[in-house]
């Protein structure tokens, strides 16, 4: 599978495993899983032919490790706007985590902190480099450092997904620092 097709499949899967499963007629269970055969049939019914080999390839080579295959089922690791319980236990975060964004939203972030918007959690990166890549998807990246250690000591819960993305309900402005 060429790189362009890999990206197309990854985006298609993200859309339907995280946000719009109903659009292609699949049902995620309470933890976000769907049977691979059900997914492949639904894709084909909706004009997006996908084989099990294609699916295995995308899951394996995806640089962000967005998906997990568990035998005959698949799910997105995080980023859902539909209701799912990923079953991630609380975890103690490192002292600092990072959030990549763009300058045009900094005023709102300074006033309100980081909010999950249409997702269940705020997504945080374990390192600055990853946050730069995340922010660059929407323009020139700006990286915010999150004092996760202080947040944790103040009672905020953190979870870490299967692909290393840190999740929390929100980040108040007092715990944010702009990183140049």
Phi and psi in degrees as a GROMACS rama.xvg file:
@    title "Ramachandran Plot"
@    xaxis  label "Phi"
@    yaxis  label "Psi"
@TYPE xy
-77.4881  166.213  UNK-2
-61.6763  -38.9514  UNK-3
-62.7423  -44.2524  UNK-4
-65.6143  -38.2137  UNK-5
-59.0809  -45.5521  UNK-6
-64.9476  -42.8697  UNK-7
-59.6676  -46.3988  UNK-8
-64.1215  -42.5857  UNK-9
-60.1686  -43.9503  UNK-10
-66.3267  -39.7988  UNK-11
-62.322  -46.5255  UNK-12
-63.0668  -43.8932  UNK-13
-57.544  -46.1436  UNK-14
-58.9826  -43.7318  UNK-15
-91.3491  -23.4157  UNK-16
-90.8614  -13.481  UNK-17
-112.937  -33.5156  UNK-18
-125.643  -41.3873  UNK-19
-134.739  58.7185  UNK-20
-61.9229  -34.854  UNK-21
-62.0009  -28.7981  UNK-22
-60.0632  -31.9157  UNK-23
-110.043  6.15194  UNK-24
82.1106  29.8932  UNK-25
-106.73  156.303  UNK-26
-120.934  120.42  UNK-27
-81.7847  143.321  UNK-28
-77.203  -178.834  UNK-29
-61.0346  -19.3071  UNK-30
-105.054  9.2654  UNK-31
90.606  3.89596  UNK-32
-84.7543  149.142  UNK-33
-140.123  146.741  UNK-34
-64.7578  136.077  UNK-35
-58.4674  -44.1752  UNK-36
-61.1629  -40.3152  UNK-37
-62.6757  -43.7809  UNK-38
-62.1375  -47.7601  UNK-39
-62.9263  -41.5448  UNK-40
-63.3734  -42.9479  UNK-41
-64.1901  -41.8211  UNK-42
-58.9836  -47.8915  UNK-43
-61.9019  -44.2117  UNK-44
-57.7802  -29.6109  UNK-45
-102.188  21.1045  UNK-46
78.5413  16.7964  UNK-47
-121.469  85.3169  UNK-48
-68.1549  128.838  UNK-49
-143.959  129.235  UNK-50
-98.6756  166.492  UNK-51
-62.6803  -37.9045  UNK-52
-62.5949  -41.1893  UNK-53
-60.0118  -46.3476  UNK-54
-61.3378  -48.0533  UNK-55
-58.1482  -41.8781  UNK-56
-61.7085  -48.5712  UNK-57
-63.5843  -42.2265  UNK-58
-63.2396  -40.2817  UNK-59
-71.6512  -43.8172  UNK-60
-93.8317  -8.03613  UNK-61
-59.3807  118.613  UNK-62
-64.763  -22.1072  UNK-63
-97.805  -0.283173  UNK-64
46.5582  54.9369  UNK-65
-73.6997  -19.3114  UNK-66
-127.258  153.804  UNK-67
-125.715  130.027  UNK-68
-99.4189  131.781  UNK-69
-131.045  90.4819  UNK-70
65.5595  -113.48  UNK-71
-101.958  22.6018  UNK-72
-137.685  160.701  UNK-73
-140.763  152.55  UNK-74
-152.909  162.055  UNK-75
-79.9002  144.218  UNK-76
-75.352  -28.6372  UNK-77
-171.528  178.857  UNK-78
92.7635  14.5374  UNK-79
-71.2569  142.788  UNK-80
-105.407  -14.6927  UNK-81
-86.9071  156.905  UNK-82
-74.2061  116.778  UNK-83
-144.224  155.057  UNK-84
-115.174  105.281  UNK-85
-71.3484  -9.58215  UNK-86
67.2693  28.3656  UNK-87
-83.7167  126.296  UNK-88
-72.6777  155.534  UNK-89
-59.0019  145.824  UNK-90
-138.089  146.884  UNK-91
-80.6435  121.357  UNK-92
-79.7902  165.419  UNK-93
-66.7921  169.807  UNK-94
-55.5331  -41.9402  UNK-95
-130.685  140.779  UNK-96
-123.591  172.963  UNK-97
-135.306  150.584  UNK-98
-131.272  123.895  UNK-99
-93.2587  132.936  UNK-100
-148.609  -162.635  UNK-101
-129.924  158.101  UNK-102
-59.5377  -34.1629  UNK-103
-63.6894  -17.0089  UNK-104
-106.218  3.11378  UNK-105
-62.4838  -39.7353  UNK-106
-59.3885  -43.9603  UNK-107
-65.4953  -40.7499  UNK-108
-65.4107  -41.6067  UNK-109
-61.7852  -35.4225  UNK-110
-80.5464  -40.6122  UNK-111
-113.124  -10.8944  UNK-112
80.5844  -167.09  UNK-113
-93.8808  127.53  UNK-114
-118.764  156.656  UNK-115
-72.2441  -11.8033  UNK-116
57.2959  -119.413  UNK-117
-94.078  11.9125  UNK-118
-107.551  175.791  UNK-119
-82.8601  -24.7739  UNK-120
-142.127  160.771  UNK-121
-79.7552  136.537  UNK-122
-99.9357  130.36  UNK-123
-126.531  145.757  UNK-124
-98.5473  148.133  UNK-125
-76.6166  -13.8647  UNK-126
-145.73  159.693  UNK-127
-62.9554  -40.0361  UNK-128
-60.4351  -42.635  UNK-129
-65.3999  -41.1983  UNK-130
-62.3686  -36.2797  UNK-131
-61.6017  -45.9521  UNK-132
-62.429  -40.026  UNK-133
-63.912  -48.8726  UNK-134
-64.0321  -32.6212  UNK-135
-68.0038  -16.1695  UNK-136
-65.6259  -21.9062  UNK-137
-115.024  6.09403  UNK-138
141.7  -154.826  UNK-139
-70.0124  121.744  UNK-140
-74.1651  145.285  UNK-141
-124.556  134.119  UNK-142
-111.354  129.947  UNK-143
-105.912  133.994  UNK-144
-90.2554  135.122  UNK-145
-110.374  122.698  UNK-146
-77.3216  76.5301  UNK-147
-66.6048  -34.5603  UNK-148
-60.5899  -46.3137  UNK-149
-65.9199  -39.139  UNK-150
-61.1962  -45.0411  UNK-151
-61.5014  -44.328  UNK-152
-63.9483  -27.8935  UNK-153
-83.7693  0.443875  UNK-154
103.204  2.34539  UNK-155
-75.6625  138.218  UNK-156
-90.8427  144.153  UNK-157
-127.672  151.362  UNK-158
-135.622  153.853  UNK-159
-123.309  128.237  UNK-160
-79.9287  172.021  UNK-161
-59.712  -24.7022  UNK-162
-102.48  15.3703  UNK-163
86.8849  6.3901  UNK-164
-81.3709  131.437  UNK-165
-89.7566  139.421  UNK-166
-125.074  139.159  UNK-167
-149.028  161.254  UNK-168
-66.3907  -40.1398  UNK-169
-167.854  161.259  UNK-170
-124.654  108.092  UNK-171
-61.6076  151.252  UNK-172
-55.5649  -32.2071  UNK-173
-61.8783  -18.8209  UNK-174
-100.386  10.7181  UNK-175
-110.651  142.232  UNK-176
-136.956  136.084  UNK-177
-75.4817  130.353  UNK-178
-108.305  120.52  UNK-179
